[in-house]
Amino acid sequence: MLVVARNIISFCMAHDHSHHRQPVAEVPGWSLLRLSAGQRLGLALGVILMLWAATFAVIL
């Protein structure tokens, strides 16, 4: 008896060619690239100040 092997991956996946739907656009998340130059500098200064504060808290 000849056993025909099926491609399990493509067999189990939904394969609907008749309904072409546009993908739903995702809401973009937060990104450093969307910040202005001033906002990036402010964020960097905040991180630097936190690091200095942590450094002095360990030393003193």
PDBQT receptor file of N, H, CA, C and O in Angstrom, charges set to zero:
ATOM      1  N   MET A   1       0.844  -1.175   0.000  1.00  0.00    +0.000 N 
ATOM      2  CA  MET A   1       0.000   0.000   0.000  1.00  0.00    +0.000 C 
ATOM      3  C   MET A   1       0.891   1.241   0.000  1.00  0.00    +0.000 C 
ATOM      4  O   MET A   1       1.860   1.308   0.756  1.00  0.00    +0.000 OA
ATOM      5  N   LEU A   2       0.572   2.208  -0.833  1.00  0.00    +0.000 N 
ATOM      6  H   LEU A   2      -0.215   2.153  -1.447  1.00  0.00    +0.000 HD
ATOM      7  CA  LEU A   2       1.343   3.435  -0.961  1.00  0.00    +0.000 C 
ATOM      8  C   LEU A   2       0.744   4.514  -0.059  1.00  0.00    +0.000 C 
ATOM      9  O   LEU A   2      -0.440   4.834  -0.161  1.00  0.00    +0.000 OA
ATOM     10  N   VAL A   3       1.576   5.070   0.823  1.00  0.00    +0.000 N 
ATOM     11  H   VAL A   3       2.538   4.810   0.905  1.00  0.00    +0.000 HD
ATOM     12  CA  VAL A   3       1.120   6.122   1.742  1.00  0.00    +0.000 C 
ATOM     13  C   VAL A   3       1.573   7.462   1.173  1.00  0.00    +0.000 C 
ATOM     14  O   VAL A   3       2.759   7.670   0.917  1.00  0.00    +0.000 OA
ATOM     15  N   VAL A   4       0.627   8.360   0.981  1.00  0.00    +0.000 N 
ATOM     16  H   VAL A   4      -0.337   8.191   1.189  1.00  0.00    +0.000 HD
ATOM     17  CA  VAL A   4       0.948   9.677   0.447  1.00  0.00    +0.000 C 
ATOM     18  C   VAL A   4       1.244  10.601   1.624  1.00  0.00    +0.000 C 
ATOM     19  O   VAL A   4       0.406  10.779   2.508  1.00  0.00    +0.000 OA
ATOM     20  N   ALA A   5       2.433  11.185   1.630  1.00  0.00    +0.000 N 
ATOM     21  H   ALA A   5       3.114  11.041   0.912  1.00  0.00    +0.000 HD
ATOM     22  CA  ALA A   5       2.816  12.104   2.706  1.00  0.00    +0.000 C 
ATOM     23  C   ALA A   5       2.230  13.480   2.428  1.00  0.00    +0.000 C 
ATOM     24  O   ALA A   5       2.314  13.992   1.311  1.00  0.00    +0.000 OA
ATOM     25  N   ARG A   6       1.640  14.065   3.454  1.00  0.00    +0.000 N 
ATOM     26  H   ARG A   6       1.572  13.649   4.361  1.00  0.00    +0.000 HD
ATOM     27  CA  ARG A   6       1.091  15.413   3.330  1.00  0.00    +0.000 C 
ATOM     28  C   ARG A   6       2.044  16.403   3.980  1.00  0.00    +0.000 C 
ATOM     29  O   ARG A   6       2.770  16.068   4.916  1.00  0.00    +0.000 OA
ATOM     30  N   ASN A   7       2.030  17.597   3.480  1.00  0.00    +0.000 N 
ATOM     31  H   ASN A   7       1.441  17.869   2.720  1.00  0.00    +0.000 HD
ATOM     32  CA  ASN A   7       2.760  18.678   4.116  1.00  0.00    +0.000 C 
ATOM     33  C   ASN A   7       1.903  19.169   5.269  1.00  0.00    +0.000 C 
ATOM     34  O   ASN A   7       0.918  19.874   5.052  1.00  0.00    +0.000 OA
ATOM     35  N   ILE A   8       2.263  18.806   6.481  1.00  0.00    +0.000 N 
ATOM     36  H   ILE A   8       3.063  18.233   6.657  1.00  0.00    +0.000 HD
ATOM     37  CA  ILE A   8       1.438  19.088   7.649  1.00  0.00    +0.000 C 
ATOM     38  C   ILE A   8       1.308  20.586   7.891  1.00  0.00    +0.000 C 
ATOM     39  O   ILE A   8       0.247  21.059   8.299  1.00  0.00    +0.000 OA
ATOM     40  N   ILE A   9       2.366  21.325   7.645  1.00  0.00    +0.000 N 
ATOM     41  H   ILE A   9       3.228  20.941   7.313  1.00  0.00    +0.000 HD
ATOM     42  CA  ILE A   9       2.340  22.762   7.935  1.00  0.00    +0.000 C 
ATOM     43  C   ILE A   9       1.329  23.461   7.029  1.00  0.00    +0.000 C 
ATOM     44  O   ILE A   9       0.467  24.191   7.518  1.00  0.00    +0.000 OA
ATOM     45  N   SER A  10       1.421  23.249   5.737  1.00  0.00    +0.000 N 
ATOM     46  H   SER A  10       2.122  22.655   5.341  1.00  0.00    +0.000 HD
ATOM     47  CA  SER A  10       0.495  23.929   4.837  1.00  0.00    +0.000 C 
ATOM     48  C   SER A  10      -0.902  23.337   4.930  1.00  0.00    +0.000 C 
ATOM     49  O   SER A  10      -1.877  24.024   4.626  1.00  0.00    +0.000 OA
ATOM     50  N   PHE A  11      -1.023  22.088   5.341  1.00  0.00    +0.000 N 
ATOM     51  H   PHE A  11      -0.231  21.530   5.588  1.00  0.00    +0.000 HD
ATOM     52  CA  PHE A  11      -2.336  21.457   5.468  1.00  0.00    +0.000 C 
ATOM     53  C   PHE A  11      -3.112  22.064   6.631  1.00  0.00    +0.000 C 
ATOM     54  O   PHE A  11      -4.326  22.244   6.532  1.00  0.00    +0.000 OA
ATOM     55  N   CYS A  12      -2.436  22.379   7.727  1.00  0.00    +0.000 N 
ATOM     56  H   CYS A  12      -1.450  22.233   7.808  1.00  0.00    +0.000 HD
ATOM     57  CA  CYS A  12      -3.108  22.882   8.925  1.00  0.00    +0.000 C 
ATOM     58  C   CYS A  12      -3.350  24.384   8.894  1.00  0.00    +0.000 C 
ATOM     59  O   CYS A  12      -4.183  24.893   9.645  1.00  0.00    +0.000 OA
ATOM     60  N   MET A  13      -2.645  25.085   8.050  1.00  0.00    +0.000 N 
ATOM     61  H   MET A  13      -1.969  24.672   7.440  1.00  0.00    +0.000 HD
ATOM     62  CA  MET A  13      -2.792  26.537   8.016  1.00  0.00    +0.000 C 
ATOM     63  C   MET A  13      -4.032  26.934   7.227  1.00  0.00    +0.000 C 
ATOM     64  O   MET A  13      -4.418  26.262   6.271  1.00  0.00    +0.000 OA
ATOM     65  N   ALA A  14      -4.643  28.025   7.638  1.00  0.00    +0.000 N 
ATOM     66  H   ALA A  14      -4.329  28.571   8.415  1.00  0.00    +0.000 HD
ATOM     67  CA  ALA A  14      -5.786  28.547   6.890  1.00  0.00    +0.000 C 
ATOM     68  C   ALA A  14      -5.278  29.049   5.555  1.00  0.00    +0.000 C 
ATOM     69  O   ALA A  14      -4.269  29.752   5.490  1.00  0.00    +0.000 OA
ATOM     70  N   HIS A  15      -5.967  28.694   4.505  1.00  0.00    +0.000 N 
ATOM     71  H   HIS A  15      -6.787  28.124   4.558  1.00  0.00    +0.000 HD
ATOM     72  CA  HIS A  15      -5.491  29.039   3.170  1.00  0.00    +0.000 C 
ATOM     73  C   HIS A  15      -6.668  29.552   2.362  1.00  0.00    +0.000 C 
ATOM     74  O   HIS A  15      -7.202  28.848   1.505  1.00  0.00    +0.000 OA
ATOM     75  N   ASP A  16      -7.063  30.778   2.641  1.00  0.00    +0.000 N 
ATOM     76  H   ASP A  16      -6.629  31.349   3.337  1.00  0.00    +0.000 HD
ATOM     77  CA  ASP A  16      -8.247  31.346   2.022  1.00  0.00    +0.000 C 
ATOM     78  C   ASP A  16      -7.824  32.372   0.978  1.00  0.00    +0.000 C 
ATOM     79  O   ASP A  16      -7.341  33.451   1.320  1.00  0.00    +0.000 OA
ATOM     80  N   HIS A  17      -8.005  32.034  -0.289  1.00  0.00    +0.000 N 
ATOM     81  H   HIS A  17      -8.397  31.157  -0.567  1.00  0.00    +0.000 HD
ATOM     82  CA  HIS A  17      -7.627  32.947  -1.364  1.00  0.00    +0.000 C 
ATOM     83  C   HIS A  17      -8.773  33.839  -1.800  1.00  0.00    +0.000 C 
ATOM     84  O   HIS A  17      -8.555  34.841  -2.482  1.00  0.00    +0.000 OA
ATOM     85  N   SER A  18      -9.978  33.492  -1.420  1.00  0.00    +0.000 N 
ATOM     86  H   SER A  18     -10.155  32.678  -0.867  1.00  0.00    +0.000 HD
ATOM     87  CA  SER A  18     -11.127  34.221  -1.937  1.00  0.00    +0.000 C 
ATOM     88  C   SER A  18     -11.353  35.555  -1.231  1.00  0.00    +0.000 C 
ATOM     89  O   SER A  18     -11.932  36.464  -1.826  1.00  0.00    +0.000 OA
ATOM     90  N   HIS A  19     -10.920  35.699   0.000  1.00  0.00    +0.000 N 
ATOM     91  H   HIS A  19     -10.450  34.960   0.484  1.00  0.00    +0.000 HD
ATOM     92  CA  HIS A  19     -11.149  36.939   0.750  1.00  0.00    +0.000 C 
ATOM     93  C   HIS A  19      -9.810  37.618   1.006  1.00  0.00    +0.000 C 
ATOM     94  O   HIS A  19      -9.041  37.206   1.874  1.00  0.00    +0.000 OA
ATOM     95  N   HIS A  20      -9.552  38.656   0.240  1.00  0.00    +0.000 N 
ATOM     96  H   HIS A  20     -10.176  38.991  -0.465  1.00  0.00    +0.000 HD
ATOM     97  CA  HIS A  20      -8.310  39.406   0.428  1.00  0.00    +0.000 C 
ATOM     98  C   HIS A  20      -8.612  40.610   1.307  1.00  0.00    +0.000 C 
ATOM     99  O   HIS A  20      -9.206  41.588   0.852  1.00  0.00    +0.000 OA
ATOM    100  N   ARG A  21      -8.203  40.534   2.556  1.00  0.00    +0.000 N 
ATOM    101  H   ARG A  21      -7.720  39.740   2.925  1.00  0.00    +0.000 HD
ATOM    102  CA  ARG A  21      -8.435  41.618   3.503  1.00  0.00    +0.000 C 
ATOM    103  C   ARG A  21      -7.145  42.386   3.718  1.00  0.00    +0.000 C 
ATOM    104  O   ARG A  21      -6.056  41.812   3.700  1.00  0.00    +0.000 OA
ATOM    105  N   GLN A  22      -7.275  43.670   3.918  1.00  0.00    +0.000 N 
ATOM    106  H   GLN A  22      -8.159  44.136   3.933  1.00  0.00    +0.000 HD
ATOM    107  CA  GLN A  22      -6.118  44.496   4.234  1.00  0.00    +0.000 C 
ATOM    108  C   GLN A  22      -5.728  44.254   5.682  1.00  0.00    +0.000 C 
ATOM    109  O   GLN A  22      -6.599  44.167   6.547  1.00  0.00    +0.000 OA
ATOM    110  N   PRO A  23      -4.443  44.143   5.959  1.00  0.00    +0.000 N 
ATOM    111  CA  PRO A  23      -4.042  43.958   7.355  1.00  0.00    +0.000 C 
ATOM    112  C   PRO A  23      -4.372  45.198   8.176  1.00  0.00    +0.000 C 
ATOM    113  O   PRO A  23      -4.324  46.323   7.679  1.00  0.00    +0.000 OA
ATOM    114  N   VAL A  24      -4.704  44.971   9.428  1.00  0.00    +0.000 N 
ATOM    115  H   VAL A  24      -4.743  44.056   9.832  1.00  0.00    +0.000 HD
ATOM    116  CA  VAL A  24      -5.034  46.071  10.338  1.00  0.00    +0.000 C 
ATOM    117  C   VAL A  24      -3.739  46.720  10.789  1.00  0.00    +0.000 C 
ATOM    118  O   VAL A  24      -2.822  46.042  11.253  1.00  0.00    +0.000 OA
ATOM    119  N   ALA A  25      -3.667  48.034  10.650  1.00  0.00    +0.000 N 
ATOM    120  H   ALA A  25      -4.411  48.585  10.273  1.00  0.00    +0.000 HD
ATOM    121  CA  ALA A  25      -2.468  48.766  11.060  1.00  0.00    +0.000 C 
ATOM    122  C   ALA A  25      -2.378  48.778  12.578  1.00  0.00    +0.000 C 
ATOM    123  O   ALA A  25      -3.358  49.060  13.269  1.00  0.00    +0.000 OA
ATOM    124  N   GLU A  26      -1.202  48.472  13.085  1.00  0.00    +0.000 N 
ATOM    125  H   GLU A  26      -0.406  48.243  12.524  1.00  0.00    +0.000 HD
ATOM    126  CA  GLU A  26      -1.000  48.496  14.524  1.00  0.00    +0.000 C 
ATOM    127  C   GLU A  26      -0.721  49.912  14.978  1.00  0.00    +0.000 C 
ATOM    128  O   GLU A  26      -0.172  50.723  14.233  1.00  0.00    +0.000 OA
ATOM    129  N   VAL A  27      -1.105  50.195  16.200  1.00  0.00    +0.000 N 
ATOM    130  H   VAL A  27      -1.552  49.536  16.805  1.00  0.00    +0.000 HD
ATOM    131  CA  VAL A  27      -0.802  51.496  16.778  1.00  0.00    +0.000 C 
ATOM    132  C   VAL A  27       0.685  51.489  17.125  1.00  0.00    +0.000 C 
ATOM    133  O   VAL A  27       1.136  50.631  17.883  1.00  0.00    +0.000 OA
ATOM    134  N   PRO A  28       1.453  52.438  16.578  1.00  0.00    +0.000 N 
ATOM    135  CA  PRO A  28       2.887  52.417  16.867  1.00  0.00    +0.000 C 
ATOM    136  C   PRO A  28       3.169  52.663  18.348  1.00  0.00    +0.000 C 
ATOM    137  O   PRO A  28       2.521  53.495  18.984  1.00  0.00    +0.000 OA
ATOM    138  N   GLY A  29       4.119  51.946  18.875  1.00  0.00    +0.000 N 
ATOM    139  H   GLY A  29       4.645  51.270  18.359  1.00  0.00    +0.000 HD
ATOM    140  CA  GLY A  29       4.493  52.091  20.272  1.00  0.00    +0.000 C 
ATOM    141  C   GLY A  29       5.444  53.250  20.474  1.00  0.00    +0.000 C 
ATOM    142  O   GLY A  29       5.745  54.002  19.548  1.00  0.00    +0.000 OA
ATOM    143  N   TRP A  30       5.909  53.377  21.703  1.00  0.00    +0.000 N 
ATOM    144  H   TRP A  30       5.664  52.766  22.455  1.00  0.00    +0.000 HD
ATOM    145  CA  TRP A  30       6.827  54.451  22.029  1.00  0.00    +0.000 C 
ATOM    146  C   TRP A  30       8.190  54.162  21.416  1.00  0.00    +0.000 C 
ATOM    147  O   TRP A  30       8.647  53.019  21.430  1.00  0.00    +0.000 OA
ATOM    148  N   SER A  31       8.843  55.189  20.877  1.00  0.00    +0.000 N 
ATOM    149  H   SER A  31       8.472  56.117  20.865  1.00  0.00    +0.000 HD
ATOM    150  CA  SER A  31      10.141  55.004  20.242  1.00  0.00    +0.000 C 
ATOM    151  C   SER A  31      10.992  56.252  20.447  1.00  0.00    +0.000 C 
ATOM    152  O   SER A  31      10.498  57.378  20.389  1.00  0.00    +0.000 OA
ATOM    153  N   LEU A  32      12.281  56.028  20.686  1.00  0.00    +0.000 N 
ATOM    154  H   LEU A  32      12.683  55.114  20.733  1.00  0.00    +0.000 HD
ATOM    155  CA  LEU A  32      13.216  57.158  20.785  1.00  0.00    +0.000 C 
ATOM    156  C   LEU A  32      13.316  57.908  19.467  1.00  0.00    +0.000 C 
ATOM    157  O   LEU A  32      13.587  59.108  19.452  1.00  0.00    +0.000 OA
ATOM    158  N   LEU A  33      13.098  57.209  18.363  1.00  0.00    +0.000 N 
ATOM    159  H   LEU A  33      12.877  56.234  18.375  1.00  0.00    +0.000 HD
ATOM    160  CA  LEU A  33      13.228  57.840  17.052  1.00  0.00    +0.000 C 
ATOM    161  C   LEU A  33      12.135  58.859  16.792  1.00  0.00    +0.000 C 
ATOM    162  O   LEU A  33      12.302  59.744  15.953  1.00  0.00    +0.000 OA
ATOM    163  N   ARG A  34      11.014  58.750  17.502  1.00  0.00    +0.000 N 
ATOM    164  H   ARG A  34      10.878  58.031  18.185  1.00  0.00    +0.000 HD
ATOM    165  CA  ARG A  34       9.919  59.706  17.303  1.00  0.00    +0.000 C 
ATOM    166  C   ARG A  34      10.081  60.956  18.161  1.00  0.00    +0.000 C 
ATOM    167  O   ARG A  34       9.311  61.905  18.015  1.00  0.00    +0.000 OA
ATOM    168  N   LEU A  35      11.061  60.971  19.048  1.00  0.00    +0.000 N 
ATOM    169  H   LEU A  35      11.686  60.200  19.167  1.00  0.00    +0.000 HD
ATOM    170  CA  LEU A  35      11.275  62.140  19.903  1.00  0.00    +0.000 C 
ATOM    171  C   LEU A  35      12.052  63.204  19.143  1.00  0.00    +0.000 C 
ATOM    172  O   LEU A  35      12.855  62.894  18.264  1.00  0.00    +0.000 OA
ATOM    173  N   SER A  36      11.805  64.446  19.488  1.00  0.00    +0.000 N 
ATOM    174  H   SER A  36      11.152  64.697  20.202  1.00  0.00    +0.000 HD
ATOM    175  CA  SER A  36      12.589  65.525  18.895  1.00  0.00    +0.000 C 
ATOM    176  C   SER A  36      13.979  65.533  19.528  1.00  0.00    +0.000 C 
ATOM    177  O   SER A  36      14.230  64.848  20.520  1.00  0.00    +0.000 OA
ATOM    178  N   ALA A  37      14.867  66.313  18.940  1.00  0.00    +0.000 N 
ATOM    179  H   ALA A  37      14.663  66.870  18.134  1.00  0.00    +0.000 HD
ATOM    180  CA  ALA A  37      16.237  66.385  19.452  1.00  0.00    +0.000 C 
ATOM    181  C   ALA A  37      16.251  66.907  20.888  1.00  0.00    +0.000 C 
ATOM    182  O   ALA A  37      16.998  66.399  21.724  1.00  0.00    +0.000 OA
ATOM    183  N   GLY A  38      15.434  67.913  21.178  1.00  0.00    +0.000 N 
ATOM    184  H   GLY A  38      14.828  68.326  20.498  1.00  0.00    +0.000 HD
ATOM    185  CA  GLY A  38      15.373  68.458  22.536  1.00  0.00    +0.000 C 
ATOM    186  C   GLY A  38      14.852  67.442  23.544  1.00  0.00    +0.000 C 
ATOM    187  O   GLY A  38      15.333  67.382  24.675  1.00  0.00    +0.000 OA
ATOM    188  N   GLN A  39      13.869  66.644  23.133  1.00  0.00    +0.000 N 
ATOM    189  H   GLN A  39      13.478  66.693  22.214  1.00  0.00    +0.000 HD
ATOM    190  CA  GLN A  39      13.331  65.619  24.027  1.00  0.00    +0.000 C 
ATOM    191  C   GLN A  39      14.356  64.529  24.285  1.00  0.00    +0.000 C 
ATOM    192  O   GLN A  39      14.456  64.012  25.398  1.00  0.00    +0.000 OA
ATOM    193  N   ARG A  40      15.123  64.179  23.251  1.00  0.00    +0.000 N 
ATOM    194  H   ARG A  40      15.042  64.599  22.347  1.00  0.00    +0.000 HD
ATOM    195  CA  ARG A  40      16.172  63.162  23.441  1.00  0.00    +0.000 C 
ATOM    196  C   ARG A  40      17.266  63.670  24.371  1.00  0.00    +0.000 C 
ATOM    197  O   ARG A  40      17.767  62.923  25.211  1.00  0.00    +0.000 OA
ATOM    198  N   LEU A  41      17.638  64.942  24.222  1.00  0.00    +0.000 N 
ATOM    199  H   LEU A  41      17.230  65.549  23.539  1.00  0.00    +0.000 HD
ATOM    200  CA  LEU A  41      18.645  65.528  25.116  1.00  0.00    +0.000 C 
ATOM    201  C   LEU A  41      18.125  65.573  26.549  1.00  0.00    +0.000 C 
ATOM    202  O   LEU A  41      18.860  65.269  27.488  1.00  0.00    +0.000 OA
ATOM    203  N   GLY A  42      16.865  65.949  26.717  1.00  0.00    +0.000 N 
ATOM    204  H   GLY A  42      16.267  66.196  25.954  1.00  0.00    +0.000 HD
ATOM    205  CA  GLY A  42      16.281  65.979  28.053  1.00  0.00    +0.000 C 
ATOM    206  C   GLY A  42      16.249  64.600  28.694  1.00  0.00    +0.000 C 
ATOM    207  O   GLY A  42      16.529  64.456  29.884  1.00  0.00    +0.000 OA
ATOM    208  N   LEU A  43      15.909  63.590  27.908  1.00  0.00    +0.000 N 
ATOM    209  H   LEU A  43      15.681  63.707  26.942  1.00  0.00    +0.000 HD
ATOM    210  CA  LEU A  43      15.903  62.224  28.420  1.00  0.00    +0.000 C 
ATOM    211  C   LEU A  43      17.315  61.775  28.792  1.00  0.00    +0.000 C 
ATOM    212  O   LEU A  43      17.523  61.151  29.832  1.00  0.00    +0.000 OA
ATOM    213  N   ALA A  44      18.278  62.098  27.936  1.00  0.00    +0.000 N 
ATOM    214  H   ALA A  44      18.110  62.605  27.091  1.00  0.00    +0.000 HD
ATOM    215  CA  ALA A  44      19.667  61.729  28.219  1.00  0.00    +0.000 C 
ATOM    216  C   ALA A  44      20.173  62.424  29.479  1.00  0.00    +0.000 C 
ATOM    217  O   ALA A  44      20.857  61.808  30.295  1.00  0.00    +0.000 OA
ATOM    218  N   LEU A  45      19.841  63.704  29.640  1.00  0.00    +0.000 N 
ATOM    219  H   LEU A  45      19.286  64.205  28.977  1.00  0.00    +0.000 HD
ATOM    220  CA  LEU A  45      20.270  64.429  30.842  1.00  0.00    +0.000 C 
ATOM    221  C   LEU A  45      19.622  63.832  32.095  1.00  0.00    +0.000 C 
ATOM    222  O   LEU A  45      20.261  63.744  33.143  1.00  0.00    +0.000 OA
ATOM    223  N   GLY A  46      18.373  63.430  31.988  1.00  0.00    +0.000 N 
ATOM    224  H   GLY A  46      17.854  63.502  31.136  1.00  0.00    +0.000 HD
ATOM    225  CA  GLY A  46      17.707  62.791  33.120  1.00  0.00    +0.000 C 
ATOM    226  C   GLY A  46      18.389  61.487  33.522  1.00  0.00    +0.000 C 
ATOM    227  O   GLY A  46      18.576  61.217  34.708  1.00  0.00    +0.000 OA
ATOM    228  N   VAL A  47      18.761  60.682  32.526  1.00  0.00    +0.000 N 
ATOM    229  H   VAL A  47      18.609  60.902  31.563  1.00  0.00    +0.000 HD
ATOM    230  CA  VAL A  47      19.463  59.419  32.811  1.00  0.00    +0.000 C 
ATOM    231  C   VAL A  47      20.824  59.693  33.434  1.00  0.00    +0.000 C 
ATOM    232  O   VAL A  47      21.226  59.010  34.376  1.00  0.00    +0.000 OA
ATOM    233  N   ILE A  48      21.535  60.688  32.914  1.00  0.00    +0.000 N 
ATOM    234  H   ILE A  48      21.209  61.243  32.149  1.00  0.00    +0.000 HD
ATOM    235  CA  ILE A  48      22.859  61.030  33.457  1.00  0.00    +0.000 C 
ATOM    236  C   ILE A  48      22.741  61.502  34.901  1.00  0.00    +0.000 C 
ATOM    237  O   ILE A  48      23.542  61.110  35.749  1.00  0.00    +0.000 OA
ATOM    238  N   LEU A  49      21.744  62.343  35.187  1.00  0.00    +0.000 N 
ATOM    239  H   LEU A  49      21.092  62.661  34.498  1.00  0.00    +0.000 HD
ATOM    240  CA  LEU A  49      21.555  62.817  36.557  1.00  0.00    +0.000 C 
ATOM    241  C   LEU A  49      21.208  61.670  37.507  1.00  0.00    +0.000 C 
ATOM    242  O   LEU A  49      21.669  61.650  38.648  1.00  0.00    +0.000 OA
ATOM    243  N   MET A  50      20.409  60.728  37.048  1.00  0.00    +0.000 N 
ATOM    244  H   MET A  50      20.034  60.744  36.121  1.00  0.00    +0.000 HD
ATOM    245  CA  MET A  50      20.072  59.560  37.879  1.00  0.00    +0.000 C 
ATOM    246  C   MET A  50      21.318  58.718  38.158  1.00  0.00    +0.000 C 
ATOM    247  O   MET A  50      21.496  58.223  39.271  1.00  0.00    +0.000 OA
ATOM    248  N   LEU A  51      22.184  58.553  37.148  1.00  0.00    +0.000 N 
ATOM    249  H   LEU A  51      22.040  58.955  36.244  1.00  0.00    +0.000 HD
ATOM    250  CA  LEU A  51      23.407  57.785  37.347  1.00  0.00    +0.000 C 
ATOM    251  C   LEU A  51      24.352  58.478  38.335  1.00  0.00    +0.000 C 
ATOM    252  O   LEU A  51      24.961  57.832  39.188  1.00  0.00    +0.000 OA
ATOM    253  N   TRP A  52      24.462  59.817  38.201  1.00  0.00    +0.000 N 
ATOM    254  H   TRP A  52      23.967  60.342  37.509  1.00  0.00    +0.000 HD
ATOM    255  CA  TRP A  52      25.309  60.546  39.140  1.00  0.00    +0.000 C 
ATOM    256  C   TRP A  52      24.745  60.451  40.562  1.00  0.00    +0.000 C 
ATOM    257  O   TRP A  52      25.502  60.276  41.516  1.00  0.00    +0.000 OA
ATOM    258  N   ALA A  53      23.430  60.564  40.706  1.00  0.00    +0.000 N 
ATOM    259  H   ALA A  53      22.815  60.706  39.931  1.00  0.00    +0.000 HD
ATOM    260  CA  ALA A  53      22.808  60.463  42.022  1.00  0.00    +0.000 C 
ATOM    261  C   ALA A  53      23.042  59.092  42.623  1.00  0.00    +0.000 C 
ATOM    262  O   ALA A  53      23.317  58.980  43.817  1.00  0.00    +0.000 OA
ATOM    263  N   ALA A  54      22.935  58.041  41.811  1.00  0.00    +0.000 N 
ATOM    264  H   ALA A  54      22.711  58.132  40.841  1.00  0.00    +0.000 HD
ATOM    265  CA  ALA A  54      23.176  56.681  42.308  1.00  0.00    +0.000 C 
ATOM    266  C   ALA A  54      24.639  56.503  42.701  1.00  0.00    +0.000 C 
ATOM    267  O   ALA A  54      24.947  55.839  43.691  1.00  0.00    +0.000 OA
ATOM    268  N   THR A  55      25.535  57.099  41.920  1.00  0.00    +0.000 N 
ATOM    269  H   THR A  55      25.284  57.639  41.116  1.00  0.00    +0.000 HD
ATOM    270  CA  THR A  55      26.977  57.020  42.218  1.00  0.00    +0.000 C 
ATOM    271  C   THR A  55      27.277  57.685  43.558  1.00  0.00    +0.000 C 
ATOM    272  O   THR A  55      27.968  57.110  44.398  1.00  0.00    +0.000 OA
ATOM    273  N   PHE A  56      26.756  58.899  43.758  1.00  0.00    +0.000 N 
ATOM    274  H   PHE A  56      26.194  59.366  43.076  1.00  0.00    +0.000 HD
ATOM    275  CA  PHE A  56      27.012  59.591  45.004  1.00  0.00    +0.000 C 
ATOM    276  C   PHE A  56      26.331  58.896  46.194  1.00  0.00    +0.000 C 
ATOM    277  O   PHE A  56      26.841  58.959  47.313  1.00  0.00    +0.000 OA
ATOM    278  N   ALA A  57      25.200  58.244  45.970  1.00  0.00    +0.000 N 
ATOM    279  H   ALA A  57      24.785  58.194  45.061  1.00  0.00    +0.000 HD
ATOM    280  CA  ALA A  57      24.530  57.526  47.041  1.00  0.00    +0.000 C 
ATOM    281  C   ALA A  57      25.365  56.331  47.492  1.00  0.00    +0.000 C 
ATOM    282  O   ALA A  57      25.362  55.977  48.671  1.00  0.00    +0.000 OA
ATOM    283  N   VAL A  58      26.078  55.713  46.556  1.00  0.00    +0.000 N 
ATOM    284  H   VAL A  58      26.080  56.000  45.598  1.00  0.00    +0.000 HD
ATOM    285  CA  VAL A  58      26.936  54.561  46.914  1.00  0.00    +0.000 C 
ATOM    286  C   VAL A  58      28.197  55.043  47.629  1.00  0.00    +0.000 C 
ATOM    287  O   VAL A  58      28.654  54.421  48.587  1.00  0.00    +0.000 OA
ATOM    288  N   ILE A  59      28.753  56.158  47.153  1.00  0.00    +0.000 N 
ATOM    289  H   ILE A  59      28.381  56.663  46.374  1.00  0.00    +0.000 HD
ATOM    290  CA  ILE A  59      30.014  56.669  47.719  1.00  0.00    +0.000 C 
ATOM    291  C   ILE A  59      29.790  57.223  49.125  1.00  0.00    +0.000 C 
ATOM    292  O   ILE A  59      30.572  56.942  50.033  1.00  0.00    +0.000 OA
ATOM    293  N   LEU A  60      28.739  58.000  49.309  1.00  0.00    +0.000 N 
ATOM    294  H   LEU A  60      28.104  58.228  48.571  1.00  0.00    +0.000 HD
ATOM    295  CA  LEU A  60      28.534  58.685  50.602  1.00  0.00    +0.000 C 
ATOM    296  C   LEU A  60      27.798  57.854  51.599  1.00  0.00    +0.000 C 
ATOM    297  O   LEU A  60      27.558  58.302  52.720  1.00  0.00    +0.000 OA
TER     298      LEU A  60
